[in-house]
Amino acid sequence: MSGETSGEKTELPTPKRERESREKGQVAKSTEVTTTISLFSVISYLWFSWDRNFSKLVALMDDMAGLAARPDFSSSGGEGIYGVFWAFMDIVVPLIGVAIAAGIFGNFVQFGFLWAVDSIMPKLSKISIAEGFKRIFSMKQVVQVLKSMLKIVLLSTMLYFVVKHSIGAYINSLACGIPCIANISGGIMKLILSISFLAFVGVAILDFMFQKHTHIKSLKMTKDEVKREHKESEGSPEIKSQRKRVSQEILMSDNLENTRKASAVVVNPTHYAVAISYRPDEVAVPLVVAKGLDLTAMKMRAEAEGAGVPVFANVKLARMLYAEVDIEELIPQDLFSAVAEILVWIDQNKDKLYNGPLERGVIDLEHEKKSKGEG
């Protein structure tokens, strides 16, 4: 039972699985969305350029009729055909350009820029008869057939009502001449295209949802696959150990550099070390710039003594600073007085400090207070 459960693809695809699928050109793609955007673009183009293109079309038809009626067609017809051809291209090329640009945009909207060589490489499975039958009778093909049938039914129904509503006006326009025919034809065409667009939008939304669902379902993984991928992404124990070592080295380097620039270092004196920086021209309150435990604390202490940064022994303060204050955080109010005492001492004895390695070692203010009191 557990073997069957682990073999079921119940887990959503990981980012790595989705990335690999995209690199192969396998993305959620709805041809209906692309078709709908192309249709909308073509409708918009026809809508705003109908009068101009209709005038060109009428002129083209006149030219063709005049060309056919010319008695010298056989001798000079080539020039006339050339002119008719370019007049026809002047109408058709912009329309084709709009459709192509819209198709590219439709794909970009769905899955962005994608260049997958693998998807265009020839594969034997594409010419396999067995695989061909599988594609023909697959669920995707069934959905394609259903979509086509739905569009045919919707468009046929809408077209029937449009024609039924407009046929009388169109017949009457025939007696009115070309201006009336152009006006009525334009209105009918716009209505048909607009209704077609609405039908396509409905089908496109449903199809995109289906394609997205199907794509995610095809990428689903078993629990074992997710675990294996996670393990591969984490790497071997040696790699993880190396990453940890590099991370610790970087952290240690930053700690020691910040310790050299600190105003003071508070120690336990052996287990904890916290470096404090006070720059009143930058920040009104001192802050922790580095902290370490055990071996790191010992290295910080040695680094501070070598750089002339005063080291203060205060067991309670060192532990509280280490536990309560993160690096780059300001000293909290409850610890401020103890830190301020250290900073005041530094200010009073600054002539003896920052002139190279400290000669007196660790400073214990509490011990100094007791010594002065006994004296």
N, C-alpha and C positions, 0 to 999 in steps of 0.2 A: 504493500500500500504506500509506504514512504517513497519507494522508487517511482511509483506512478505520479505521486504528488510533486516530487522534485522535477519530473519530466514535463509537467504542464507549464506552458508559457503564460504565466499569470502576472509577471512583473513588467512594469512599464520600461521602455528602452532607456538605457543610460545615455548621457551626452556623447560618450565615445561611440556607441552603437549608431546613434543618429548621425554623427559626423561621418562615420564610415559609409553609411547608406547614402548620404548626400554626395560624398566623393565619387560614388558609383553612379550618380545621376538618379538615384531612387528617392524621389520626394513626392509629397502629396500634391498632385496636380489634377485640376479639373479642366478638361477641354471646354466644358460649358461656360466656365468663368471667362476664359480667353475669348470664346465665341461671343459672349454677351458684351464684353468690353469692346470688341471689334464692331459688333452690331451697333452699339451706342455711338461709337465714333463715326461710323458710316452714316447713321441716321442724322447725327449733328451736322456732318458735312453736307449731306443732301438738303437738310433743313435750311441751312444758312446760304447755300449756294444754288438753290433750286432755280430761281429766276434766271441767274446768269447761265447756268448749265442748260436750262431748257431753251434759252435763246440760241446758245451754241448748237444745240441738237437740231433745232428748227433750221438754222442756217446750214448745218451739215446735210440735212435731208434735202434742202433746196439745191445745194451744190451737187448732190448725187443725182437728183432728178434732172437738173440742167445738163450734167455731164452725160447722162444716158441719152438725152434728147439731141445732143449735138451731132450734126451730120458728118463732121470731120473727126469723130471720136477715134477712129482707127489710126489717124495720123498724129493727133495731138493729145490722145487720151492719157498718155503716161504722165504728163505734167499735171493734169486734173486729178488723176488718182493719187498722186503724191500729195497734193494739197488736201484732198479728202482724208487721206491717212493721218496726216499731222493734225487735222482738225479733230478727228476721232480720238487720237492720242491725247490731245489737250483736255478732253473730257474725262477719259478713262484713267490716265496715269495718276492724277492727284487722288482719285478715289482708291486706287490700288495702294498708293503710298500710305494713305490714312489707315487702310485695313492692315497693312503689314506692321506699321508702327504701333497700332493698337494691339496687335497680337503679341508683339514683343513686350509691350507694357503689361499686358494681361498675365504673362508668365512671370515677369519681374515682381508684380504685386503678390503673387502666390508664394514664391520661394526665393526672391531676390536674384542677384547675379549668380549664375551657375555655369561652370565650364567643366563638364565631366567627359573625359575622353573615353572612359570605359563604356559609357552608354551608347556611343556611336561606333564602337568597334564591332566588326562582324563576329557573330557567334553561331556555332553549328546548331545550337538548340533552336535558333530562329528559323532554320530551314528544315528542322526535323518534322516529319509527318506526325509522329506521336505527340510531340510538343504542340504542333499546330492544332491537333484535335483537342488537346487539353485547353488551349487558349480559346478555341471556338466555344467550347461548352463550359467555360469557367464562369464563376459568379459575376466577374466584371463584365463579361460579354452579355450576360443576362440583363444586368443593370443598363448596359448601353442600349440594348433593344427596348427595354422599358422606357428609358429616357426618350428615345426617338419616337416611340409610340405616343408618349405623353405630349411631346411637342407637336406632333402631327395632329392629335386630337384638339389640343388647345388652339393651334393656329387655324385649323380648318373651321372650328366653331366660330372663332373671332372673325375670320375672313368671310364666312357666310353672312354674319350679321352686318358687317361693313358693306358688303356688296348689295345685300338686300336693302340697306338704308340709302345707299348712294346711287344705285343703278338708274333710278328715274332722273335724277339731276344730271347724270352723265349723258343719258340719251338726249335730253333736252339741249345740252350744251353743243351737240353736234350741229344743230341748226344755227347756232350763234357764231360759229367761226373759231379760229385758232385761239384768240384771247380767252374765250369762255372755256374751251377745252383745257387750256393750260391751267386756268384757275381751278376748275373742278378736279382735274387730274392731280394737281399738286396737293389739294386738300385730301383727296382719297389716299394718295401715296403716303402723306404724312401720318394719317390716321392708322393705316395698315402697319407702317413701320413702328409707330409708337406702341401700338397694341402688341406687336410681335416682340418688341423689346421687353415689355412687362412680363410676357409669357416666358421669355428666355431668362429673365432675372429670377423668377420663381424656381425654374428648373436648375439654374446655376447654383443657387443657395443650397438646395437639397443635394445636388451632386457634390459640391465642395465639402459639405459635412460628411457625406458618405466616403469620399476619397480620403479625407483626413482620418476618419475612423478606421478605414481599411488599411491605410498606411501604418498607423500606430499599431494596429493589431498584427500586421505582418512583421513588425520589429520587436514585438514582445519577447521577453526572455524567460527562461526558467530560473529558479532560485540558484541553482548550481552555476549557471552561466553568469549571473550577476556576481556571485562570490568569486568565481574564477577571474572575471574581468577586474574586480576590485583588487584581487591579489596581484594580478599582473601590473596594474597601474601603480600599486604601492612598491612593487619590485621585490627583489630577494632580500633576506635579512642583512646581507653584506651591504647592499645599496642603501637600505634604511639606516644602517649603522653609520655609513659614510655621510649620509645627509645630516644625521644628528650631530656627527662630529664637526662637520663644516659649519652647521648652525651655531654650535657651541663656540667654535673658534671666532666666528663673526661677532657673537654676543660678547665674548671675552675681550676682543679687540676694542669694541665700542666702550665697554666698561672701563678698560684701562685708559683709553684716550680721554674719556670724560672725567676720570679720577685725576689725571694730570692737570686738568683745567678747573678742578673744583676749588671751592674756598676752604673746605674742611672735610675731613673724613671721620666719622664716628664709628668706633669698633667695640667689640664685645668683651675682651679684646682679641679672641682667637677665632670664634665661629661666625661672627657677623661683621659686615663692613658696609657702611652707607655713606656715599659721597654727596655733599651738599654744596650747592652753588648759590651765591648771593650777588646779584648785579643790580644795585638799586636804580641805575640809569635805564635798565631794561624792564625789570619786574620788581615790584615793591616788596614782594614776599619771597623768601628763599625757597628753593625747590630741590628735590632729589634728582640727581643726574646719573647715578650709578649705584648698584648694590650687589652684594655677593655673599655667598655662604661657603664656609669651610675653606677649601683650596682657593676659590675665587676671592674670598675675603682676605686671605693671606697675600695673594698677588696684588690686590688693590692697596693693601697697607704698605707693601714694599714699594709699589709704584708711587704712592703719595709721598712717602719719606724721601724717595729719590728725586722727586720733582719739587721738594720744598713745600708741600701742602701739609699743614698741621694735622696731626692725627690725635683724636681725643678718645680716651677710654671712658665709656659710660654704658654699662651693661644694659640697664633698663631702657635707655633712650635708643640704643642701637637696635635692640630687639623690636621695640615698638615702631620705629621708623621702617625697619625691614618688613614687618607684618602689615602695617597699615597704609604705607605710602608707596605707590608705584613710581617707576622712573618717569621723569618729566611732570610729576604732580607736585603741587605746592604743599608746603608744610601745613598740616591742619592746626587749628587754633589751640587744641589741647596740648600740643607739643611745641608750640611756638616759643614759649618762655624759655624752655630748656635749650632750644636751638639759638635763641637770641643771646643767651648767656655766653655761648661759644663764640658767636659773631662779635660780641662786645669785647671779649678777651682778645680776639684776633686783632681788632681795631686798636686796642690799647698796646699791643705788643707787635704791631706790624713792622717796626724797624728791625726786629729780630727774625722776621719770617721772609720767605720768598727770596732768599739769597743763596739758593742751592740746597743741597741735602740738609735736612734738619739734624742738629747736633744733639738735641735733648730727647729725641725719641717720642714715645707716646705721652700725651699730656693728660693728666688726671686732675680736673678742676676740683673735684670733691676732696681729693687728698691735699691739694694746695690750700683749700679753705681750712681744713682741719689743722694743717701745719701752722698757718698764720694764727689760728685761734689759740693754739697751745703756746705759740711764741708770745 
